[in-house]
Amino acid sequence: MGLWSGGDVVHPEELERSEELERALDDLLHGREPQVADPELKSLLEVARQRYQLALELRREAEKHRQRVWQLIEEKLRRQSTPK
């Protein structure tokens, strides 16, 4: 027997796994090491960890690029405003 959720039957084991995954993802996003026993959930978390790390790296690179673009714009504006 399962629990009703939005018209669907959710088995207690499935609900427990989803809650465990939710806690683990929350830990991961808050910089804590998730504690998961289920091998399938461990695999999912490893993929999530890799994607999160990639997103952080891309964010850092985008910020460097943004700063460089503004630097170039400011240099160009200074050159244009300098009397010849």
Buried (B, 14 or more C-beta within 10 A) or exposed (E): EEEEEEEEEEEEEEEEBEEBBEBBBEBBEEEEEBEBEBEEBEEBBEEBBEEBEEEEEEEEEEEEEEEEEEEEEEEEEEEEEEEE
